[in-house]
Amino acid sequence: MTRSEPAETRPQTATLAEIAREAGVSAPTVSKVLNGRADVAPATRTRVEELLRAHGYRRRRAEATRSPLIDLVFHELESAWAMEVIRGVENVARDAGLSVVLSESAGRLTPGRTWADQVAARRPHGVVLVLSGLDESQRALLTSRTIPFVVMDPAGDPGADVPSIGATNWQGGLAATRHLVELGHRRIGAISGPPQMMCSRARIDGYRAALETAGLPVEPGLVKTGDFHHETGYRLGRELLDRPDRPTAVFAGNDLQALGVYEAARELGLRIPEDVSVVGFDDLPVARWVGPPLTTVRQPLTEMAEAAARLVLELGRSTTEETPAATRVELATSLVVRTSTGAPPGAF
């Protein structure tokens, strides 16, 4: 066994030497692949990793070789939303004596291959992915290194075997829209987030369910597809509020888009909530300080991030026979009513 190869505590289905012979490489090369070394040709690395997966080879005593890190991966690293998530992971990491490494996949829902190699080389205690996910090869790479991972608010269906932390997005969309209906609104616009994200689809599905339950039509022209950014909330808010038959209320898929609607309303000379009511989603700190304070759905971002970090550490400590009881968790959302919502114009 080479010096860089970790000690084994139980028999493997195949030894490193056997895998090396099958791959047509040396045992040190297989050890380099296991240890995430960069000085291995990509084709060779792929061939060795396929054989490691085929033989079910996993690193033993992984916890002793891990770096004191949690990798935190965002699909986009911007806005106060990300800061709430970072705060939650930092809280748990600090208590565990760990540091946090931040990375961004530049808007991609799956990090690039270079990222996976870097994580394998760092050997962190675990990986938390936010609004993103992993492809099969990345999952296999982390699994072969015994690096646990958890997806927070997964972009798509992560699969039954992928640990994840989410929120009750459908219930939040339902509560936001029901609140507007109960105030007397009958024409309620909506600005969604990216349609490829599960949380975005769930919020709009909750909006539709509230309207249908109230016997109100879902007008396609009043539902706009956004991207969770302030600029899009402004642009789509103008489209909704500049109509001759404009809605009397708008449910925005997140707080940033809701603030974009605020800007659009101001430019058009509309008052909030006298002329148009606005509801957001997330309850970022800024929501209570804007004028007027924003009615929104509180998504417990810091608590979700703390739960994801705790779960990834628990997975790292567990054995195959001792997995955590719950690896797919949804935290509750709640409606926070402030003064950006009121009765529609002419209600009294």
N, C-alpha and C positions, 0 to 999 in steps of 0.2 A: 504494500500500500504506500502511495507517495505521501510526503510530509503534508501536502495541502489537503489531502483527503480526510474527512472527518471519520472518527471512529464509529464502528458499527456495534449495535447492541443486540441484533438478532439477525438470522440469516436472511439474505436477499434471494429472490427468485433467480437472479443471475449476478455473477460477480462483475466488477469493473473490467477485469481481464477478458471475460467472456464477451461482454458488450463491445470491448475494443476490438477483439478478433472479428466479431460479426460486422462491425462498422468498417473494418479495414484500417484502423488507426491504432495509435499506442494508448496504453492505459493512462499515461499522463495527460493525453489530449482529452480523454473522457473526463478526467478529473478537472481539467480546465473548464470544460462545458458545465459541469456540475457547480463549479465555483463562480460561474458568471464571468470568467476571464474574457477580455476582448480579443486576445491574440489567437483566435480560431477562425478559419475561413467560414463564411456564412453557409456554404453547402455542407461542409463537414459538421458544423454545429447542428444544422437541421437534421442530418442523418443520425447523429448521435442522440439528439433529443427524441426523435421518433422511436429509436430502439429503447431508450430509457422509459418512455411511456409504455411501449409494448410489453416490457418486462416488469412494469409496475415498480420501477426502482425509485425509492425516495430517500432523501438524506435523513440519517439518523442523528439524534441528539442535536437537532437543529437549533434549539433555544440557546445552547451554549455558544453557537457560532454567530448569532444574530448581532447586528449593530443596534445601538440604543436609539432606534428611529422608528417613527411611523411615517410612511409615505402618504401624503394627501394630494389627490389628483383631481383637478377641476377641468371640466370641458371648456369653461371660460372663467378666468380669474379676474373679476371686476365687481364693483359695487359693494354696498353695505351688506348685501345678501351673503357674499363670500366671507365677509368679516365675521358674521354671526357663526358660520360653519367653522371657520378657523378657530374662533374662540372656544367652541365646544370641544374640538379635538385637542387643542392646547391644554384645556382644563384636565382632561384625562391623562394626556401624555406627561404633564408636569407632575401629577400625583404618582405616576409610575416611574419617574426618573428618566423619561425619554424626551427626545427632541422631535420636531416635525419638519419634514422636507416637503416643500410645496412645488408642484409642477402643474402645467397647463397644457391641454392637448389642442390649443389654438382653434377651438370651436368644433373639433372632431368629437364624435361620440365615442370613439375608441382610440386610446393612445397609440402612437406609432411604435414600431418594432424597437427602435433605438431606446425608447423609454423602458420597455420590458427588460432589455439587456442591462440597462443601468440599475434597475431595481434589483435584478438578480445579483449583480455585482455588489450592491450595497448590503444585501441580506437584512432588510429591516425586520422589525418585529411583526409588521403587517402593513397592508395597503388599504386605504379608504378611498374609494372612487365616488365622485359627486356628479350626478346628472350625466353619467357615462357608463361604460361597461368594458368588458374584455372580449376579444375574439377567442376562438378555441385554442389557437397556438399560444396566446398569451396566458390563458388560464392554465394550460398544460405546463408552460415554463415555470410559473409561480408554484404550481402544485408539486412539480418535480423538485423544487428547492425548498419545499415545505414552508412557503411564505403565505400566510393566510390573507384573504382579502374579503372586504365587505363593500357592497354598493349602497350608497345613500341616495335615495330618490332616483332609482334607476331610470335611464332614458327609455329603454324598451323592456320587454319581459326578460329578466335576467336568467331564467331557468329555475327549475324547482330545487336544484342543488346549490344555488348561489346564495349566500347569506346577504340579506338586504334590510335596510331600514327606510321606511317611508312615512307618509302622513295620509290622513283621510281626505284626499283631494276631492273626491266626488262629493263627500258630505259637505266639504267647505264650499264648493260651488253651489250646491243645493241651498245651504243656509244663507249665502250672500244674496242669491236671487229671490229666495222666499221672503227675506227681509224687505226687499224692494217691492215685491208683490203686496205684502201686508201694509206697506205705506200707501198703496193705491196706484202704483205704476203699472201700466199695461203695455207700454212700448219700451222694452228694455234691450239696449244694445249690449254686445259683448265683444271683447278683444281677447283672443286666445294667445297662448304661447305657441312655440313650434309644434306642429302637428305630429312630429315623430317622437315627441316625448310623452310618456305615459301620464305624468302629472298634469300636463297641459290638456290632454284629451279628457282626463277624468274630471277636471274642473268644468270644462264646457259641457260634458255629459250631465254633470250636476245642475248646471244652468238650464239645460233643456228639460231635465226631469222636473224642475220646479215650475217651469212654465206650463208643461203638459199637465202636471197635477192640478194647477190652477185653472186649467181649461183655456190657456192662452196659446196662440199660435207661435211657433218658432219661425220667425221671418228670416230667410237666408240672407237678405240684404242687410240685416242688423247684426250679423255675426262676421267679424273680421279676424283674419289669421295674422297674428303678430309673431314676435320673437323674444318677448320678455325685456326689450330695451325701451328706454325712455323715448328715444326718437320715434320709434314705431308707434308707441302709444299716442304721441302727439299727432303724427301723420294720420293714423287711422281714426283717432278721436275727431280730427277736423272733418274727415269724410263722413262720420256719423252725425256730427253736430251741425254741419253745414247743409244738411238735407232740409228741404221744405217741410218734410214730415219727420223731423228728427226725433229720436227717442228722448224720453224724459229722464232716463237713467242709463248708466253704463256700468257694467261689471267688467273690470279689467283683470286679466289673468295673473297679474302681479302688481306690486305697489309701484314699481318703476313705470309701467305702462299707465297706471292710474295717474301718476304725476304728469305724464305726457298729456293725458286728457285734460287735466287742470290747465295746462298751458294753452291747449287748443280752445278751451272754453273762454279763457281770458281774452285771447285774440279776437274771438267772435262776439265779445261783449256779453257773455252769458255768466250768470251768477251761480255759484255752488253753495247751497243746494236749491236756491229759489227757482232757478231755471232748469237745472239738470243735477241729478244726484249721481254720485260716483262711489263705487266700492272697489277696493283693491284686494290683494291677497299676499300674505307673508307677515304683515305687521312689523316692518322694519322700524328701527328707532325714529327715522324721519317722519313716519306716518303721524305721530302725535304732535309734531311741531309745525307742519305745514298749515297754511291758512285756506280754508278751514281744516281742522284736524280730520284725518282720513278714516272713514269707516272701512274696515278691512277684515279679512279672515286671518287669524293668527295661526301661522304654521310654526311649531316649536323648533326652529332651526338649531339653536344651540343645544337643546336637549336631544334632537335627532343626531347631531354630530357626536355628542357625548356617548349616546347609545351605540353608534357605529364604532367609535374608538374602543369602547369597553368590549364590544363583541369581537373585534379583531384580535384584541389581546387575549380574550378568553379562548378563542379558537387556536391561538398560538400556544397556549398552555395545555390544551386538551390533547388526548390521544384519540386514535380511531374509535376506541371503545367508549370514550367519555366526551362526546360532543355536547355542546350547549343545548339546553332544552328547546330554546326558541331561536331560530336563525332567520326568520322572516317576521319583521315587526312593523306595525303601523301605529304611529302616535296620533292622538286626537287633535284635530283643528278646532278652532272656536271663533265665533263671530265677535268682533270688537266694534261696538256701535259708537261712532263719534258724530261730528256735526256736518259731515259731507253728504249726508242723506236726510231727506225729508219728504214731505208729501209732494206730489207732482203739481206743476203750475195749474191754477184754477180749481184746485181741489176744495177750496173753501169759498 
